[in-house]
């Protein structure tokens, strides 16, 4: 626990998952950690911060079912815009259908030419009058733009996440090396202190022995002087 700037105590995460190897080297540490996590999960109530789930309409549901069945999307039927030539042995009905189709194609091309001529003459005014017929194209263009935007945002978020993980890993390795250096220095200092303590104990024992021998010699000399 560490104190914050405001005063209240808060938990401090000091783990370096990109550097720490204790969970793989210390026996049963992983089991103990998983047991602690499971115990915490039994008392933890997660916050409901997710947005409501998207509700699919009938059309969405039908498209999802089609995709699950593996059926291909039905594309636009362009056969009505084609102008096939009837075979040489075609019947009268086939020639009649081909003639009607040719007339339809001719009317369609006449309409396109007329629209182009009106657009050339009246420009923006005619464009505004006919934009309602092209709303679906505008809508598709907007949808494509939104899809491209979401793709770009996803790529940016993925890039930022990768950069964050790389920075986090580099920081963990740097701090881990520094911690290892401090731990090595601490062990060296502890070893030196222990050696000094052992030397002090040996020196104290030697001093005590010399003190006893000195006292014994003094008593012997005092006895000799009295004799």
Buried (B, 14 or more C-beta within 10 A) or exposed (E): EEEEEEEEEEEEEEEBEBBBEEBEEEEEEEEEEEEEEEEEEEEEEEEEEEEEEEEEEEEEEEEEEEEEEEEEEEEEEEEEEEEEEBEEEEEEEEEEEBEEBEEEBEEEEEEEEEEEEBBEEEEEEBEEEEEEEEEEEEEEEEEEEEEEEEEEEEEEEEEEEEEEEEEEBEEBEEBBEEBEEEEEEEEEEEEEEEEEEEEEEEEEEEEEEEEEEEEEEEEEEEEEEEE
